[in-house]
Amino acid sequence: MFTILQGGRGKNEMKVIAYYSKDLKKRGPCVLSARNKLDYLIGALIANGENASVLSLCDRSLVGRDLEEEKEIAAGGFEVLYRRCTCRKNKTVERIGRLFSAFTRATIAFLKKKVENNETILLYHATNTLPILRFLKKKKNARIILEVEEIYGDVSHDAKLRKKEWKAFELADGFIFASELLNEKINTAKKPYAVAYGTYRAEAEGAGSADRADAKDEVHCVYAGTFDPRKGGAAAAVAAAEFLPPNYRVHIIGFGSEKEKADLIAMIADVQQKTKARVTYDGLFAGKEYTDFIQSCDIGLSTQTPDGVYNDTSFPSKILSYLANGLRVVSVRIPVVERSEIGNLVGYYDKQDPREIAAAIGRVDFGAPFDGRGAIEKLDEEFKTRLKEVLEKVEG
C-alpha cells in the first residue's frame, strides 16, 4: 500500500474526485450532507496515513467568463483543487456538446492533467460522474474505489440511468457503501468494500446535556431533518404528539421550502389543540447551536415514510447524529436500520401511524444501559480498519 507505483500514486497519496465545496454558496452543486460525508471519509484516509487531496467537480458558472484553477485548504487541513471552468458559449462547445456535455469536456481535460497513470482514486458516485469513471479506467488505468450512497436509477425509476450505473459498478475496483444492503445489491462480484452509514463523530457533552439533566420531569423528543412531505418524517413526528402524555414535548427543527414550513407550522397549531403534550417548531440550527439543541433532548425521531424507494438501501443519517449526541432513537422499522451495526440500539415501530409512533416513544426505557457515543466511536475505528484493508486489496 505504501510503495511508490511506477508512473502513478506516490507514497501515501490519495486523490478524491467529488462535488466538494468549502463554501456552499460560492460553488455548486454541493450539498451539506455530501460535504460532511466527504469530510469524514477524507479524515479517515488521513488518519490511516494517506496524504489525501480533492479534485473538485464544483462549478462557478458565470456566463461569458473563464475561471482559472483555484486551490483552497479545507477545514480538515487537506487541499482542494477546483477545476478551470470555461463558460463561454461558442460553436465549438455547441458541436462538442452533441457528444459530451460541456461539464464532461471540461472535467475530462482537467483530469487528464491532474491524474497520473495507475493512480488509486476515491470517486464519489453521481449521475454525471459515470463518463469520468470510464475515462479514468480506460485512459489512466486507474484503480477506482467508488463511494455509493444510492442507486439513482432506482430512486428516479429511470431504467436507462440504472443500466449506466450498473456498468459503472462493474468497472469499479472497490467500494465504500452507505449500507450493508447496498453491498448485497451491487457487489455481486465480491470486490473489496467498506461500509460507512454516515459520519462517525461522537460529540462531547456540552451545555445541552446539562439542560437535559435539569429537565427531569419532561421527556423531550426531537425530529431534525427535511420537511419534504414526500418523506413525511416531520409530519409523522408532529402527528404522534397528539397521543403522548402531558410530560412529553416534541421539537421540530430542520429545513424545507417556505410552503413546506408554513404547512408544517399550521399542522403543529392544529395538533397542539388536541393534545396536552407540547409540540413546537424551533427553527433551523447548525454547528454548536445544533449540537446544544440536540443534546437538550432525550429521544431522536427518525419517522420517514417506510415505503420510499430510498429506504431500501439509504441509511438515515439523522440516526447517527442522535446517537453521537447521546440520545435514544425511535425509528420506523426498515431493514437498512434494523440490520445495521447499531440496529440493536434503536426502538422501532412497524406502522406509519401516529398512535404506533407515540407507543414506541413511550416504550423507551431510560433505565436500560445505553451508550450511543461509544457505539459511534466503535463504528469509526472499525471503518478506518476496513478502509485500510480495501486500499491494500485494491492495490494488490
FENHU-V73682 format. One record per pair of residues at least 12 apart in sequence whose ideal C-beta (glycine too) atoms are under 10 Angstrom apart, sorted by the first residue. I is the first residue (numbers start at 0). J is the second residue. D is the distance in whole Angstrom. If there is no record, write none. Layout:
i,j,d
I,J,D
I,J,D
This chain:
i,j,d
0,47,9
0,48,9
0,49,9
0,119,9
0,387,8
0,388,10
0,390,6
0,391,5
0,392,9
0,393,9
0,394,6
0,395,10
1,48,7
1,49,9
1,390,10
1,391,9
1,394,10
2,394,9
4,115,9
4,116,9
4,117,5
4,118,8
4,119,8
4,142,10
4,394,8
5,115,10
5,116,9
5,117,7
6,115,6
6,116,5
6,117,6
6,118,9
6,139,10
6,140,9
7,114,9
7,115,5
7,116,6
7,117,3
7,118,5
7,119,8
7,139,9
7,140,8
7,141,8
7,142,9
7,394,10
8,49,10
8,114,10
8,115,7
8,116,10
8,117,7
8,118,5
8,119,5
8,120,9
8,141,9
8,142,8
8,394,8
9,50,8
9,115,9
9,118,9
10,48,10
10,49,10
10,50,8
11,44,10
11,45,10
11,47,9
11,48,6
11,49,5
11,50,5
11,51,9
12,49,7
12,50,5
12,51,8
12,52,8
12,115,9
12,118,8
12,119,8
13,41,9
13,44,5
13,45,9
13,47,9
13,48,10
13,49,4
13,50,7
13,51,5
13,52,8
13,77,10
13,118,9
13,119,7
13,120,8
13,121,7
13,144,9
13,390,8
14,49,10
14,50,10
14,51,8
14,52,6
14,53,8
14,54,6
14,80,9
14,110,9
14,113,8
14,114,7
14,115,9
14,118,6
14,119,8
14,120,5
14,121,7
14,122,9
14,141,9
15,37,7
15,40,7
15,41,6
15,44,8
15,49,10
15,51,6
15,52,7
15,53,5
15,54,7
15,55,9
15,77,8
15,79,9
15,120,8
15,121,5
15,122,8
15,123,7
15,144,9
15,146,9
16,53,8
16,54,5
16,55,8
16,56,7
16,106,9
16,109,10
16,110,7
16,113,9
16,114,8
16,120,6
16,121,7
16,122,5
16,123,7
16,128,7
16,131,7
16,132,9
16,135,8
16,141,10
16,143,9
16,146,10
17,29,9
17,33,8
17,34,9
17,36,9
17,37,6
17,40,9
17,41,9
17,53,7
17,54,8
17,55,7
17,56,7
17,57,9
17,79,10
17,121,8
17,122,7
17,123,4
17,124,9
17,125,8
17,128,8
17,146,8
18,30,8
18,33,7
18,34,8
18,37,9
18,53,10
18,55,7
18,56,5
18,57,6
18,58,9
18,123,7
18,125,7
18,127,10
18,128,9
19,33,8
19,34,6
19,37,5
19,38,9
19,41,9
19,53,5
19,54,9
19,55,5
19,56,8
19,57,6
19,71,10
19,73,8
19,77,10
19,79,6
19,80,10
19,81,9
19,123,8
20,33,10
20,34,7
20,37,10
20,53,10
20,55,7
20,56,10
20,57,5
20,58,9
20,59,10
20,71,9
20,73,10
20,79,8
20,81,8
21,34,8
21,53,10
21,55,9
21,57,9
21,71,5
21,72,8
21,73,5
21,74,7
21,79,6
21,81,9
22,57,10
22,71,8
23,57,9
25,57,9
25,59,7
25,71,10
25,81,10
26,55,8
26,56,10
26,57,4
26,58,7
26,59,5
26,60,9
26,66,10
26,69,9
26,71,10
26,79,10
26,81,7
26,84,9
27,57,6
27,58,6
27,59,8
27,60,8
28,56,9
28,57,7
28,58,8
28,125,9
29,55,8
29,56,9
29,57,5
29,58,10
31,254,10
31,285,8
32,148,9
32,197,8
32,198,9
32,316,6
33,123,7
33,125,9
33,146,10
33,148,8
34,57,10
34,73,9
34,74,10
35,197,8
35,198,5
35,200,9
35,316,8
35,320,10
36,123,8
36,146,8
36,148,8
36,175,10
36,177,8
36,195,8
36,196,10
36,197,6
36,198,6
36,316,8
37,53,8
37,55,10
37,73,9
37,75,9
37,121,9
37,123,7
37,146,8
37,198,10
38,73,7
38,74,7
38,75,6
38,77,9
38,198,7
38,200,9
39,75,9
39,195,7
39,197,8
39,198,4
39,199,7
39,200,7
39,379,9
39,382,9
40,121,7
40,123,9
40,144,10
40,146,7
40,175,7
40,193,10
40,195,7
40,198,9
40,382,9
40,386,8
41,53,7
41,73,8
41,75,6
41,76,9
41,77,6
41,79,10
41,121,8
42,73,10
42,74,10
42,75,5
42,76,9
42,77,8
42,198,9
42,199,10
42,200,9
42,379,10
42,383,9
43,175,10
43,193,9
43,195,8
43,198,10
43,199,8
43,379,8
43,382,6
43,383,5
43,384,10
43,385,10
43,386,6
43,387,9
44,77,9
44,121,7
44,383,9
44,386,7
44,387,9
44,390,8
45,75,7
45,76,8
45,77,7
46,379,9
46,380,10
46,383,6
46,386,9
46,387,9
47,383,6
47,384,9
47,386,6
47,387,5
47,390,8
48,387,8
49,77,10
49,119,10
49,121,9
49,386,9
49,387,9
49,390,8
50,77,8
50,78,9
51,75,9
51,76,10
51,77,5
51,78,9
51,121,8
52,70,9
52,72,10
52,73,9
52,77,6
52,78,4
52,79,7
52,80,7
52,113,10
53,71,9
53,73,7
53,75,10
53,77,7
53,78,7
53,79,4
53,80,7
53,81,9
53,121,9
53,123,10
54,78,10
54,79,8
54,80,6
54,81,9
54,82,7
54,106,9
54,109,7
54,110,7
54,113,6
54,114,8
54,120,9
54,122,10
55,69,9
55,70,10
55,71,9
55,73,10
55,79,5
55,80,7
55,81,5
55,82,7
55,109,10
56,81,9
56,82,7
56,102,8
56,105,10
56,106,6
56,109,9
56,110,10
56,122,10
56,123,9
56,125,8
56,127,8
56,128,7
56,131,8
57,79,9
57,81,6
57,82,8
57,84,9
58,81,9
58,82,8
58,84,6
58,86,8
58,101,10
58,102,7
58,105,9
58,106,10
59,81,8
59,82,10
59,84,6
59,86,8
60,84,7
60,86,6
60,101,10
60,102,10
61,84,8
61,86,6
62,86,5
62,87,8
62,88,7
63,86,7
63,87,6
63,88,8
64,84,8
64,85,9
64,86,6
64,87,8
65,83,7
65,84,7
65,85,5
65,86,7
65,87,7
66,81,8
66,82,9
66,83,7
66,84,4
66,85,8
66,86,7
67,81,9
67,82,10
67,83,6
67,84,9
68,80,6
68,81,6
68,82,6
68,83,5
68,84,9
68,109,8
68,112,9
68,113,9
69,81,5
69,82,9
69,83,9
69,84,10
80,109,9
80,113,7
81,109,9
82,102,10
82,105,6
82,106,6
82,108,8
82,109,4
82,110,8
82,112,10
82,113,8
83,105,7
83,108,8
83,109,7
83,112,10
84,101,9
84,102,9
84,105,7
84,106,10
84,109,9
85,101,7
85,104,9
85,105,6
85,108,9
86,101,8
86,105,9
87,101,10
88,101,9
91,104,10
92,104,8
92,105,9
99,130,7
100,127,7
100,130,9
102,127,6
102,128,10
102,130,10
102,131,10
103,127,7
103,128,9
103,129,10
103,130,5
103,131,7
103,134,9
104,130,10
106,127,9
106,128,9
106,130,8
106,131,6
106,134,9
107,130,8
107,131,7
107,134,5
107,135,10
107,138,9
109,131,10
110,131,7
110,134,7
110,135,7
110,138,9
110,139,8
110,141,9
111,134,8
111,138,8
111,139,8
114,131,10
114,134,9
114,135,7
114,138,9
114,139,5
114,141,7
115,139,7
115,140,10
115,141,9
116,138,9
116,139,6
116,140,6
116,141,8
117,139,8
117,140,5
117,141,7
117,142,7
117,394,10
118,135,8
118,139,7
118,140,9
118,141,5
118,142,7
118,143,10
119,141,7
119,142,5
119,143,8
119,144,7
119,172,8
119,173,9
119,390,7
119,393,6
119,394,6
120,132,9
120,135,6
120,136,10
120,139,8
120,141,5
120,142,7
120,143,5
120,144,7
120,145,9
120,172,9
121,143,8
121,144,5
121,145,8
121,146,6
121,173,9
121,175,8
121,386,10
121,389,10
121,390,9
122,135,7
122,141,9
122,143,6
122,144,7
122,145,6
122,146,7
122,147,10
122,167,9
122,171,8
122,175,10
123,145,8
123,146,5
123,147,9
123,148,8
123,175,9
124,145,5
124,146,6
124,147,5
124,148,7
124,149,8
124,150,9
124,151,8
124,164,8
124,167,7
124,168,9
124,171,9
124,174,9
124,175,9
124,176,10
124,177,10
125,146,10
125,148,9
125,151,8
126,151,5
126,152,9
126,155,9
126,157,9
126,160,6
126,163,8
126,164,8
128,145,9
128,167,8
129,160,9
129,163,5
129,164,7
129,166,8
129,167,5
129,170,9
130,163,9
130,167,9
131,143,10
131,167,9
132,145,7
132,166,9
132,167,5
132,168,9
132,170,6
132,171,7
133,163,10
133,166,8
133,167,8
133,170,7
135,170,9
136,167,9
136,170,5
136,171,9
136,172,9
137,170,9
141,170,10
141,172,9
142,171,9
142,172,5
142,173,8
142,390,9
142,393,5
142,394,6
142,395,9
143,167,9
143,170,7
143,171,5
143,172,5
143,173,8
143,174,9
143,393,8
144,171,7
144,172,7
144,173,4
144,174,7
144,175,6
144,190,9
144,191,8
144,192,9
144,193,9
144,386,9
144,389,6
144,390,7
144,393,6
145,167,7
145,168,7
145,170,8
145,171,4
145,172,8
145,173,7
145,174,5
145,175,7
145,176,9
145,185,9
145,190,9
145,192,10
146,171,10
146,174,8
146,175,4
146,176,8
146,177,8
146,193,10
146,195,8
147,164,9
147,167,9
147,168,8
147,171,9
147,174,6
147,175,7
147,176,6
147,177,7
147,178,9
147,181,6
147,182,9
147,184,10
147,185,7
147,186,9
147,192,9
147,312,9
148,175,9
148,176,8
148,177,5
148,178,9
148,181,8
148,195,10
148,197,10
148,309,10
148,312,9
148,313,7
148,314,9
148,316,10
149,164,10
149,176,10
149,177,7
149,178,9
149,181,7
149,308,9
149,309,6
149,311,9
149,312,6
149,313,5
149,314,10
150,164,6
150,165,8
150,168,9
150,181,8
150,184,7
150,185,7
150,308,9
150,309,10
150,311,9
150,312,7
150,313,9
151,163,10
151,164,7
152,164,5
152,165,8
153,184,9
153,308,6
153,309,9
153,311,7
153,312,8
154,307,9
154,308,5
154,309,6
154,311,9
154,312,9
154,313,8
155,308,9
156,308,8
164,185,9
165,185,8
168,184,10
168,185,5
168,186,8
168,187,9
168,188,9
168,190,9
169,185,10
169,187,9
169,188,8
169,190,10
171,185,9
171,186,9
171,188,9
171,190,7
171,191,10
171,192,10
171,393,9
172,190,7
172,191,8
172,389,9
172,392,9
172,393,5
172,394,9
172,395,10
173,186,9
173,190,5
173,191,4
173,192,6
173,193,8
173,386,10
173,388,10
173,389,5
173,390,8
173,392,7
173,393,4
173,394,9
174,186,6
174,190,6
174,191,7
174,192,4
174,193,8
174,194,9
174,389,8
174,393,10
175,191,10
175,192,7
175,193,5
175,194,7
175,195,6
175,382,9
175,385,9
175,386,7
175,389,8
176,192,6
176,193,8
176,194,5
176,195,8
176,196,9
176,312,8
176,314,9
177,194,7
177,195,7
177,196,6
177,197,8
177,312,7
177,313,6
177,314,5
177,316,9
177,335,9
178,194,7
178,195,9
178,196,6
178,311,9
178,312,5
178,313,7
178,314,5
178,334,9
178,335,5
178,336,9
178,338,9
178,339,7
179,192,10
179,194,6
179,196,9
179,312,9
179,314,9
179,334,9
179,335,8
179,338,6
179,339,7
179,340,8
180,194,10
180,310,10
180,311,7
180,312,5
180,313,9
180,314,9
180,333,10
180,334,6
180,335,5
180,338,7
180,339,9
181,194,8
181,311,9
181,312,5
181,313,8
181,314,9
181,335,9
182,194,7
182,312,9
183,312,9
183,338,10
184,311,8
184,312,6
185,312,9
190,389,9
190,392,8
190,393,8
191,385,9
191,386,10
191,388,7
191,389,4
191,390,8
191,391,8
191,392,4
191,393,6
191,394,10
192,385,8
192,386,10
192,388,10
192,389,6
192,392,10
193,381,9
193,382,6
193,383,9
193,384,9
193,385,4
193,386,5
193,387,9
193,388,8
193,389,5
193,390,10
194,314,9
194,339,9
194,340,8
194,378,9
194,381,9
194,382,7
194,385,8
195,314,9
195,319,10
195,378,8
195,379,9
195,381,10
195,382,5
195,383,10
195,385,9
195,386,8
196,313,10
196,314,4
196,315,9
196,316,7
196,318,8
196,319,6
196,335,9
196,336,9
196,339,6
196,340,8
196,341,8
196,375,10
196,378,7
196,382,9
197,314,7
197,315,9
197,316,4
197,317,9
197,318,8
197,319,4
197,320,8
197,323,9
197,375,10
197,378,9
198,316,7
198,319,7
198,320,8
198,323,8
198,375,9
198,378,10
198,379,9
199,319,7
199,322,10
199,323,8
199,374,9
199,375,5
199,376,7
199,377,9
199,378,5
199,379,4
199,380,9
199,381,9
199,382,6
199,383,9
200,319,9
200,320,9
200,323,6
200,372,10
200,375,7
200,376,9
200,379,7
201,319,10
201,322,8
201,323,5
201,324,8
201,325,9
201,370,10
201,371,8
201,372,4
201,373,8
201,374,9
201,375,4
201,376,5
201,377,10
201,378,9
201,379,8
202,287,10
202,289,10
202,290,5
202,291,10
202,293,8
202,294,7
202,320,8
202,322,10
202,323,5
202,324,5
202,325,8
202,371,10
202,372,7
202,375,9
203,290,9
203,294,10
203,323,10
203,324,10
203,325,10
203,372,9
204,290,10
204,294,7
204,324,9
204,325,7
204,372,9
205,287,7
205,290,6
205,291,6
205,293,10
205,294,6
205,295,9
205,324,9
206,287,9
206,290,9
206,291,5
206,292,10
206,294,8
206,295,8
207,287,10
207,288,10
207,289,10
207,290,7
207,291,4
207,292,6
207,293,6
207,294,3
207,295,4
207,296,8
207,324,8
207,325,9
208,290,10
208,291,9
208,293,10
208,294,5
208,295,8
208,324,8
208,325,7
209,291,10
209,294,9
209,295,9
210,291,8
210,292,9
210,294,8
210,295,4
210,296,9
211,293,10
211,294,6
211,295,5
211,296,7
211,297,6
211,325,8
211,326,9
212,295,10
213,295,9
214,246,10
214,248,9
214,295,8
214,296,9
214,297,9
216,246,6
217,245,9
217,246,5
217,247,7
217,248,6
217,276,10
217,277,9
217,297,8
218,243,8
218,244,8
218,246,6
218,247,5
218,248,7
218,249,10
218,276,9
218,296,9
218,297,5
218,298,7
218,327,10
218,360,8
218,361,9
218,363,8
218,365,8
219,246,10
219,247,8
219,248,5
219,249,8
219,250,6
219,277,9
219,292,10
219,295,7
219,296,4
219,297,5
219,298,7
219,326,9
220,236,7
220,239,8
220,240,8
220,243,8
220,247,7
220,248,7
220,249,5
220,250,7
220,251,10
220,276,9
220,278,9
220,296,7
220,297,7
220,298,4
220,299,8
220,300,6
220,302,10
220,326,9
220,327,9
220,329,8
220,356,10
220,357,10
220,360,6
220,363,9
221,236,8
221,248,9
221,249,8
221,250,4
221,251,8
221,252,7
221,253,10
221,281,8
221,292,8
221,293,6
221,294,10
221,295,9
221,296,4
221,297,9
221,298,7
221,299,6
221,300,7
221,317,9
221,321,8
221,324,10
221,326,8
222,234,9
222,235,8
222,236,4
222,237,8
222,239,9
222,249,7
222,250,7
222,251,5
222,252,7
222,253,7
222,278,10
222,296,10
222,298,10
222,299,8
222,300,4
222,301,8
222,302,6
222,303,10
222,317,8
222,329,10
223,236,10
223,250,8
223,251,8
223,252,5
223,253,6
223,254,10
223,281,10
223,283,9
223,284,8
223,289,8
223,292,8
223,293,7
223,296,9
223,299,7
223,300,8
223,301,9
223,317,6
223,320,7
223,321,8
223,324,10
224,236,9
224,251,9
224,252,8
224,253,5
224,254,8
224,255,9
224,299,10
224,300,9
224,301,8
224,302,9
224,303,8
224,315,8
224,316,9
224,317,5
224,320,9
225,253,6
225,254,6
225,255,6
225,259,8
225,303,9
225,317,10
226,251,8
226,253,6
226,254,7
226,255,3
226,256,8
226,258,9
226,259,4
226,260,6
226,261,10
226,262,8
226,263,5
226,264,10
226,280,9
227,253,10
227,254,9
227,255,6
227,256,9
227,259,7
227,303,9
228,255,9
228,258,10
228,259,7
228,262,7
228,263,9
228,304,9
229,303,9
229,304,8
229,307,7
229,309,10
230,302,9
230,303,5
230,304,6
230,307,6
230,309,8
230,310,9
230,315,10
231,302,7
231,303,6
231,304,4
231,305,9
231,306,10
231,307,8
231,331,10
231,351,7
232,251,10
232,253,9
232,300,8
232,301,7
232,302,5
232,303,4
232,304,8
232,315,8
232,317,8
232,331,9
233,251,6
233,252,9
233,253,6
233,254,10
233,255,8
233,259,8
233,260,10
233,262,10
233,263,6
233,266,9
233,267,10
233,280,9
233,300,9
233,302,8
233,303,9
234,251,9
234,259,10
234,262,8
234,263,7
234,266,6
234,267,10
234,270,10
234,302,9
234,303,10
234,304,9
234,353,10
235,300,8
235,301,10
235,302,4
235,303,8
235,304,7
235,305,10
235,331,8
235,348,10
235,351,6
235,352,9
235,353,7
235,355,10
235,356,6
236,249,6
236,250,9
236,251,6
236,263,10
236,267,10
236,278,8
236,300,5
236,301,9
236,302,5
236,303,10
236,329,9
236,353,9
236,356,7
236,360,10
237,249,7
237,251,6
237,263,7
237,264,10
237,266,5
237,267,6
237,268,10
237,269,9
237,270,6
237,271,9
237,278,6
237,279,10
237,280,9
237,302,9
237,353,9
238,266,8
238,269,10
238,270,7
238,273,10
238,278,9
238,302,9
238,351,10
238,352,9
238,353,4
238,354,9
238,356,8
238,357,9
239,270,9
239,274,10
239,276,9
239,278,9
239,300,8
239,302,7
239,329,9
239,348,9
239,352,9
239,353,5
239,354,8
239,355,8
239,356,4
239,357,5
239,358,9
239,359,9
239,360,7
240,267,8
240,270,6
240,271,8
240,273,9
240,274,5
240,275,10
240,276,5
240,277,8
240,278,4
240,279,9
240,353,8
240,356,9
240,357,8
240,360,9
241,269,9
241,270,5
241,271,9
241,272,10
241,273,5
241,274,5
241,275,10
241,276,8
241,278,8
241,353,6
241,354,9
241,357,8
242,270,10
242,273,9
242,274,7
242,276,8
242,352,10
242,353,6
242,354,5
242,355,9
242,356,8
242,357,4
242,358,8
242,360,9
242,361,9
243,274,7
243,275,8
243,276,4
243,277,9
243,278,9
243,353,10
243,356,9
243,357,5
243,358,10
243,360,7
243,361,7
244,274,9
244,275,7
244,276,6
244,357,9
244,360,10
244,361,8
245,274,8
245,275,4
245,276,6
245,277,8
246,275,9
246,276,8
246,277,9
247,274,9
247,275,9
247,276,4
247,277,8
247,278,9
247,297,9
247,298,9
247,357,8
247,360,7
247,361,8
248,276,7
248,277,4
248,278,7
248,279,7
248,296,9
248,297,9
249,267,9
249,270,9
249,271,10
249,274,9
249,276,7
249,277,7
249,278,4
249,279,7
249,296,10
249,298,9
249,300,8
249,357,10
249,360,9
250,277,9
250,278,8
250,279,6
250,280,8
250,281,5
250,282,10
250,292,8
250,293,9
250,295,9
250,296,6
250,300,9
251,263,7
251,264,9
251,266,10
251,267,7
251,278,7
251,279,7
251,280,5
251,281,7
251,282,9
251,300,9
252,279,9
252,280,8
252,281,5
252,282,6
252,283,6
252,284,6
252,288,10
252,289,8
252,292,7
252,293,8
252,296,10
253,280,9
253,281,9
253,282,9
253,283,6
253,284,9
253,317,9
254,282,10
254,283,5
255,283,9
260,280,8
260,283,9
263,280,7
264,279,10
264,280,5
266,278,9
266,280,10
267,279,7
267,280,6
268,280,9
270,353,9
274,357,10
276,357,9
289,320,9
289,324,9
290,320,9
290,323,9
290,324,6
291,324,9
292,324,9
293,317,10
293,320,7
293,321,7
293,323,9
293,324,5
293,325,9
293,326,7
294,323,10
294,324,5
294,325,6
294,326,8
295,324,10
296,321,9
296,324,8
296,325,10
296,326,6
296,327,10
297,325,9
297,326,6
297,327,7
297,360,10
297,363,8
297,365,7
298,321,8
298,326,6
298,327,5
298,328,7
298,329,6
298,346,8
298,359,10
298,360,6
298,363,6
298,365,9
299,317,7
299,318,7
299,319,10
299,320,7
299,321,3
299,322,8
299,324,8
299,325,10
299,326,4
299,327,7
299,328,5
299,329,7
299,330,9
299,345,10
299,371,9
300,317,8
300,318,10
300,321,8
300,326,10
300,328,8
300,329,6
300,330,8
300,331,10
300,356,8
300,359,9
300,360,8
301,315,5
301,316,10
301,317,6
301,318,5
301,320,10
301,321,8
301,328,6
301,329,7
301,330,4
301,331,7
301,333,9
301,336,7
301,345,8
301,347,10
302,315,10
302,317,10
302,329,8
302,330,7
302,331,6
302,348,8
302,351,8
302,353,10
302,356,6
302,359,10
302,360,10
303,315,7
303,317,9
303,330,9
303,331,7
303,333,9
303,351,9
304,331,8
304,351,6
305,330,10
305,331,5
305,332,7
305,333,5
305,348,10
305,349,9
305,350,9
305,351,6
306,331,10
306,333,9
306,351,8
307,333,9
309,335,9
310,331,8
310,333,5
310,334,8
310,335,6
310,336,9
311,333,8
311,334,8
311,335,7
312,334,9
312,335,6
313,333,10
313,335,7
314,333,9
314,335,5
314,336,7
314,339,7
314,341,10
315,328,10
315,330,7
315,331,9
315,333,8
315,335,8
315,336,7
317,330,9
318,330,6
318,336,7
318,339,9
318,341,7
318,342,10
318,344,9
318,345,7
318,371,10
319,339,10
319,341,8
319,371,9
319,374,9
319,375,7
319,378,8
320,375,9
321,344,10
321,345,9
321,371,7
322,341,6
322,344,7
322,345,9
322,369,9
322,370,9
322,371,3
322,372,7
322,373,9
322,374,6
322,375,6
322,378,9
323,371,7
323,372,6
323,374,9
323,375,5
323,376,9
323,378,10
323,379,10
324,371,8
324,372,8
324,375,9
325,369,9
325,370,9
325,371,6
325,372,6
325,375,10
326,363,10
326,369,9
326,371,7
327,344,8
327,345,8
327,346,7
327,360,9
327,363,5
327,364,9
327,365,7
327,367,9
327,369,7
327,371,8
328,341,9
328,344,7
328,345,5
328,346,7
328,347,9
328,363,9
328,369,10
328,371,8
329,345,7
329,346,5
329,347,8
329,348,7
329,356,7
329,357,10
329,358,10
329,359,5
329,360,5
329,361,10
329,362,8
329,363,7
330,342,9
330,345,5
330,346,7
330,347,6
330,348,8
330,356,10
330,359,8
331,345,10
331,347,7
331,348,6
331,349,8
331,350,9
331,351,6
331,355,9
331,356,8
331,359,9
332,345,9
332,346,10
332,347,4
332,348,7
332,349,5
332,350,9
332,359,9
333,347,9
339,378,9
340,374,8
340,377,8
340,378,6
340,381,8
340,382,10
341,371,8
341,374,5
341,375,8
341,377,9
341,378,7
343,374,9
344,369,7
344,370,9
344,371,6
344,374,6
345,359,10
346,359,5
346,360,8
346,361,10
346,362,6
346,363,6
346,364,9
347,359,6
347,362,9
348,360,9
348,362,9
